[in-house]
Amino acid sequence: MKDKITNLAYLAGATRFRRISEKLYVDGDKIYEDNVIDFKASWFSVYYILATTDQPKTVLDLADEIGFTHITVKNVVREMEASQLVHIRENPEDKRSKHITLTTRGERLFERLQKIWEPFADTIKQVLDAGHPDFLNIIHRIDQEVSKKPIYARLKQLDQPVPIRILDYKPSLKKYFYELAGQWLTGALGDPLEEEEQFTLHHPDKAYLETGGFVFFALYENTVVGCVALKRLDENAFELAKLFIDPNVRNQGIATRLIERSITRCKENEATQLWLHTTLRMQEAHLLYYRFGFEDRKAPEQMTVLRRTEKIMVLDL
């Protein structure tokens, strides 16, 4: 039987995030206690920044780097000072703020804490993976969305359609794969389609789905405006293929959403690499790939390289 908070679904989202966070803090405190270390899980972010920098920090510096409120950081610093882990001194350049540094005791503690953090992190990963193997990226995207436009601002636009949705392949969407990718290849690039491309563009279901891959479509204001395919190369690798966006809706974040969905699906399938090949004429696409962490590399043996290909890239997952 679900508890009342769970039954509230999305309305209790923040409450459930906090409940999970508090459980992690409680267990973290128990781990430090078992290892006879005077340390709290809630101190981690502040302590880690201080331990990995050579410069004094102010409360404002710490709040900006962590993304916590000024008062939250101030309370953590006070608790750490009471445990003799930090020094708080006058800032010679600004009397209104204080310089915060680790004490000798705080510095010595770092080595002991690192031995605890590694298995602790592995355990937390197991828990989060139970929810989703790409959980950290999902949280990152939620964080970005809330920062970009707060909930209260979004409430004023409830009557507007959701701008971007990403859907898995279904037969009714098949025709859009050629309409988007095929016409772009023959039009923008001006190159004749190779034999493999002719088949994949007209039969994405057979080319990708039946060989263990995936196809995604992007809907913008309920219109199909983008597509991408994940071609399975082997048990541990996929290839990002046929990523195309309608030129009329470029720069709306649609390509980013399609790549994010592709990376997430790769991680769901325990893949370790995501490959792609492209031409030097697609400079904007290259910059986007680099932002995701793709690197230039020689193509693997199992990858079919097209004649027009000028660059091979890979993302290690």
N, C-alpha and C positions, 0 to 999 in steps of 0.2 A: 504494500500500500504506500503510495507516494505521500510525502509530507506536504503540508499546506504551501510551503515555499516552492517546492517543485511543481505543484499544480498551477502556480501562477505563471509558469513558463517564462516568456520574454520579459514580463513585467518585473520579475524578480532576478533578472540577469545580474545586476550589480551585487545584489545580496548573495547570490550563489558564488560569484567570483570571490567575494570577501570571505564567505564561509570556507571555500577551498583554501584560500590564502592563509586564513587563521589556523586551519588544520596543519598546513605545512610549517607554519611558524612554531606551533606547539610541538610537533615532532622534531623539528630542528633543535629547539631548546633542550629536548630530552637527549638528543644525540650529543650535544655539547656537555650536558650534565654528566652523561655516562663516561665521557672522556676527561672529566674533571677540568673543564675549561670554563672560565668565567666569561661567557659570551652569549649573546642572544641572536637568534635568527633575524630579527628585525633590524639588527645593526649591520648586516652584511654589506649592503650597497654603499653606505657611508664609509665603513671600514675599508672596503676593497679599493675605493677611489683614493683614500688617504694612503693606503699601503703601496699603491702602484704609481705614485707621483712623487717627484722631488720638491714640488712647490707647495707652500701652505695654501689652504683653501678657506674661503669664507663660507658661511651658511648659504649665501646666495649662489656661490659657485657650485656647491654640492647639490642644491635644489635644482639648479638648471641642468646639471649633468645627469641626475637620476630621474628627474621629472616628478619629484615629490613636492609637496607644499613646503613653504618656508618654515612653518611652525612644526611640521613633522620632523624635518631635518634637525631643527633646533632642539627638539625633545630627545632625539636619538643622540645628539652630541652631548647633551647634558648627562644622559645615562652613561655614556662611554667615559665621560670625564669622571663620574663618580666611581667607575671601576678602574680608574687610573690608566686608561688606554689612550687618551688624547690630552694634549696641552691646548689651552685657549689663551691667546695672548693678544695684546693690542696690535692693530694693523697700523704700522707707521705711516702709511699713505692715506688712510681714511679712518679717523677716530670713531666713526659711526659703526664700523664693522670689526670683527675679530678674526685673527688668523688661527686656523685649526691645523694641528699636526699630530702625528702619533707620538706617544711617549716611547721611551726605550722598551718598556714592557709591551706596549702595543706592537712595536716592530718585531720583537722576539716571538710574539704569538703567531706571526704570519706563517712561519714554517709549519707549526703544529696544525694550524687551521687548514692549510693546503692539503695535508694528508687526509683530513676528514672530508673536505669538499669534493674530492674526486669520486669516491664511492657514493657520497650523498647525491651528487649530480646524476650519476648513473641510475640510481634508484628513482629519482624524480623523473628522469627520462622514461623509465619503464611505466610509471604511473600515467604520465602525459600521453605516451604512445597508445595507452589503452583507449584514450579518447580519440586520438588521431596521430599518425606518424609525422604529420607536418604541423603539429600543434603550435610550435613557437612562431612559425611564419603566419599562422592564422591569427594568433594573438597580436603579432606585429601589425597585421593589416587592420585589425579592429582598432588598435591604438591609433594608427594613422587616420582612420576614418573619423574617430571621435575628435581627434585633434584638428582635422581639416574642417569639419563642420559638426559642432556640438549637437547633442540630442535636441535641445530646446529649439535650435534653428531648423532642424529637420522636421519638427512637429508642425511648423508653419507651412510645410510643403507636402503634407500628406495627400493632397488632392492631385499631385503630379505623379505620373508613372515612374516606376523604378527605371533609371536611365540605362543601366547595363545589367544583363543577365547572361550567364553562361550555361548552355545546355549540352548534354551528351547527345550523340548521334541518335536520330530516329528517322525512319524512312521518309517522312514528310519533308525533312530538311535536306535530303540528299541532293536535290537539284541545285541548291544554293552553293554547294561545294564547287561545282564547275563554274557557275555564274560569277563567283567571287575570284577564285584562284585561276581558273582557266582563262578568263577574259583578261585578267591582269597580266598573266604570263605572256600571252600573245600580243597584248596591246602595249603595255608599259615597257616591257623588256624588248619586245619586237623580235623575239627568237621563236623559231619553230619548236613545237612541242616534241620532246623525245618520246620514244615508244613507251617507256615506263610511265611517263607523265600522262600520256593519253589514257592509259588504263586506270591510273589512280584517280585522275580527275573525274572520270565518268563512273567509276566504281569504287568509291572510298570505303564502302562496306566490305567488299572483297579484298581490297588492297591493304586495309589496316585492321578492321575489326576481326576478320576471319584468321588473321595471323597473330592475334594477341595484342593488337594495338587499340587505339582509341581515336575518336573524332569529336571535336567540340565546335559549337557554334555560338557566336555572340549576338545577342539581341539588344538593340538600342531603340528605346521607345517602341517596342514590340515589332521591330523590323530586323531581319537578319542582315547584319552588316560585317560580320567577320567569321573566320574559320581557322582551324588549325588541326593538324593530325599528329598523333604519336605513333610512329612506326616502331614496332619491336625489332631490335637488332639481335638480341639473344636473351638469355635468362636474366641478365643484370643491366641491360642497357636499352634505351629507347633513342629514337631520332625525332627531333622536332621538325615537322615538315608542313609545307603549304600554309604558312601563317600569312593571311591576307586580310586587310581591312578596307572597306569601302572608302575611297578617297574623300568622299563628302563628309565623313565623320572622323577623320583623322584627328589626332591630338586630344582625344577624349578619354584616354586611359584604357581603351578597348584591347589593344595589343598586350598591355601589361596584364590585364585580367586573364586573357587567354594563356599567356605564358605561366602565370601563377597557377592556373588550374592544371596545366600540363605538368608542372613541377610537383604539385600536390599528388597527382595521380601516379607519377613515377615513384614517389615515396610510399604511397599506399601499396605499391607492388614491389617494394623493397629493391628498387633499382638503384644502382650506384653511379650511373652516368647518364647524362642526357646530351646527345650530339646534335649538331645541325650543320648544314652547309649553305652558303649564300654567295652573292656576287658583290663586288666592290662598289656597284652602283647604288647599293642600299645603305648609305652611310647612317641615316637615322636609326635603322634597325640595328646596325652594329653597336651604336652607342647604347641602345636599350639592352642588348645582350650583355655588353660589358658591365652595365649597372647591376645585372642579375648575377654576375660573377662568372660568366662564360669566359673561357680562355682559348686562344688560338692553339691548334694542335694538329698533328698529322692524322688523317682519317684511319679508323681501324679497318681491319680486313673485311669485316662483315658489312661494311657500309658501302652502298652503291653510290659512287660519285658521278654526278651529271657533268656533261661537257662544259656547261657554262659556269660551273662551280669555280670560284676563285679564293674561297676562304672556308676553312673547316674550324669549328669551335666546339667546345665541350664544357659542360658544367658537372663537376664532381659533387654528387649529392651526399 
